[in-house]
Amino acid sequence: MAVPVSHHAARDILKAARVSAAACPSHLQWLQSQMHPYFFITLQDESQAIADLAIRLPELQKDQRLVLVDREKKLVLACPSRPGSLYATLRTLPEKEISYAQFTHSYAPAPGLAVPLEIQIFEFDRRDPAALAAAAKEPVPPRLAAPIRRALKEEFPDFNFADFARRLQLVWSNNENYVRISPPRRVAQLLWLYQQGRSQGGVFVDALEVDAFQGGKEFRVYFAAGNPPQKDFLIQVMEVFKRLGLGVQRAYCLTLSDSLHPYFLGTFYVTGPGGSPLSRESALFAQLREELFTTQILSATGATYQSLVTSGLAGGADTALVEACIGFCHTQLAHTHPDSFDLEGVMRAFHNHPDLTLQLVRTFRTRFDPALTDRDVVYPQALEETRRMIEHFSSGRRFLDDYRRTIFRCALVFLSHTLKSNFFVPEKHALAFRLDPAYLDALDGEFNRDLPLERPFRVTFFSGRYGLGYHIGFSDIARGGWRTLITQGRDDYVTAANTLFRENYVLAHTQHLKNKDIYEGGSKLVAVLAADVEDDPATITARLYKLQFGFINAFLDLFVTENGRAKDPRVVDYYGEDEPIELGPDENMHDVMVELIARQARKRGYLLGSGIMSSKAVGINHKEYGVTSTGVVRFAEVVLAELGIDLRRAPFTVNFTGGPGGDVAGNGLRLLLERAPLVRIRLIVDGSGALFDPLGADREALSHIVLKDDVVAFAPEALHPGGFLLYRGQRRREGMRELFRKVRCTEAGLVEEWISSDDFHREFNDLIFTVPADLFIPAGGRPETIDGGNWQRFFDDAGISSLRAIVEGANSFLTPEARTELQRRGIVIMRDASANKCGVISSSYEVIANLLLSDHEFLTHKERYVGDVLAILDRRAEEEARLIFRRHRAAAGALAYTEISNAISQEINAHYARLFQYFQQHPELRDKPLYRQALARHLPRILIEEPRFRRRLGSLPAKIHSAILASETASSLVYRGDDESDYAAAIERHLRRIGQA
């Protein structure tokens, strides 16, 4: 039943409506006189919202805000412009991804208020790739494009019009309405800003003095950021302006989405504190520029930001350095003591003692400030003062003081052993620190006891907004893959960070042993990415690309050199030599990033150009050609022959780990299916699940998923009786129980089961130990899966092993202890440094192609070049495999196969180190026929047989020329033997001997 409105209430409502209606024209007139004209342009499709504002304006005398538009993809608010009004709104939108934001203030106080009116406009329409593709089908109308082009020519004559149509189409696809309603000059300004951001390496800040709408001067600040942080980014940017006392009168912020690298494009109209100038030459602009750039590195939601920036103790740049110190100390100390030196404990040391924390920052600044003329005097004094503060640090709690003193000592070792850093490069995307590896010996030995004894040639540490990482290399010229560990949630991130440095160190050391056949020593770049459990795949990919783009640009900040020193004058370089470092794709390195990294290196003038990255389109894609698996399968063939099995004619059984859709496992399966007609692949385990078939997986069904899908895509109908599939990703819940899907094949047909989480993980984890096979090829999986605590599971109660041999296709799948114990009990093991070395050998030859051939020449002759490389890979794998067995027989089994593998690598690397130095000191040898023959033996035949390519060999960089000679001579010395004592004479006799072979 409706409740009647009283006569008095109805009268009051009508009176209020008449008053509001009567005031509407004057309020509208006030809006027209006191709001910037662009306010009306922006809301030209929202006339009702403006009318509502004019009618309801007096309500702001009592209410905190007026909601003028509230739709799924748009929100328009009006409120009094008071401190914190914008932040209050932004904090209510944490889960919204803002595609467009506009903030406008009136030039005078609003009627009835003592403060101006503030209008906030938000759009939430971030386009995914499908939506962008659909929108791109409708071209920009010429009637809109033509005036925008004219405006660009008039206002921004430096604009590169080769980009015009493509860039305008991208803006149109993201926000068609913006292009339709905006004045041509404003769209032109956006396109120029976008181009500046892209041409400046992904981040750009500028300021320009302009005439204010109602007289006077204001400053237009441009800010472009590639792949901006999600969700909380805008509030962080606005916090920078607030912290520096800059009043934002108007702001227009648009985020352009694309498939790889979205861009935040912001234009802010500001006034300086007390009329302070914001010209490009002013100290205030330099500070603003540094702080805006730092938003790419430092999260405003982090505890360190809250402890230092929010409290006013430090600016963003110094706080980012403290974050780096925390990350470094945690990863250096936790791999041996994860419980003691946990991340939170390390953080508290820096947060709770800001005096010492900021003293560390000041010390670092005196070491690397390029503007400091008396650095040699000031830095030693600051270093000594910091050392005294650490050693005399005391809070009255002895145990805690010892603990935190250890952390601060580690931080000082870090900062004092850094040889160059990009800290003073404002437009950086991440921090990078190239360290003298002697820092490892400056730490307490307790923190190095779990590392290989050999020390690296260089260590480089990276710190970014979404994670951190290390590049570790064991020689001057070094190469190795870049893997990124994607974590899910805080606990997962901390666990991965605990062991990050040790994992990287072991992988790089293994790579160094593996790289014995090429002129580059071993290295590895491993990063850990922080992602939230609830993040969708698109968000995780955006974070991944942000981290990788940041790290590669920070890498180039340090290693793009001129005359041996960092080319950027803002990088103080205490090392002072060129460093040829090559990378390659590894875990979570996508093809788009492979190509982007190569382009960035070439664009920025890195000494190797696009050769910095292997497996490019203009290169040798590992997965396409199966280069790593070529060596793994050749090793397997030699091993099986030693066991009395002819891989090409006899039956045998194999177990695999690694996804059949991936590179190493996928190509390993492909090659076995092609070469071994009687092979039975009994087990495949990958991250998605497991396949077991006692009679061997059906060849045809397996061929359908090889190099295409994970193991769970295998057709269950093709299973033989007794076989089954386990599905990690197919789950359901029954009450509190989580169940996993399992499909078994019985004599009567397929049976679907749902097994408990405990049963699933027990069975899944048991398979690699309990399924019998002649050969096990771990071609994927986490490092140290088989270790000192579980190797025994390969043996039954009678001591009989489920395996005869293991050929390691994945790096560090077995720990050294596990290898030793398994070999003692009769299992043949070919370790990773030998068995999967061919991937890195292929990458080395890709770099040689980049150095000697144009892109067109390489693509024209690619199949011939790759064919030559595959032949080299096959030969190198067979040479080492047969040498291992020869030495094993010569030692009457007293030496383990993996010991022999290590010895071979160490012998070759020792020869290489001495030879490299020798050839560097004697460059005249390169022109002698004997040494030219050695160089030729190392290279693909096409480079020698084609005269135009052969003539270019002299153009190889001298360091690389010497390295190739050293590598070829060293490896052939070991594989084919020579015992002469006179080193120089022995080299020449050896080269003559093998030259006549």
Order of alpha helices (4+ residues) and beta strands (2+ residues): alpha-alpha-alpha-beta-beta-alpha-beta-beta-alpha-alpha-alpha-alpha-alpha-beta-beta-alpha-beta-beta-alpha-alpha-alpha-alpha-alpha-alpha-beta-beta-alpha-beta-beta-beta-alpha-beta-alpha-beta-beta-beta-alpha-alpha-alpha-beta-alpha-beta-beta-alpha-beta-beta-beta-alpha-beta-beta-alpha-beta-alpha-alpha-alpha-alpha-alpha-alpha-alpha-alpha-alpha-alpha
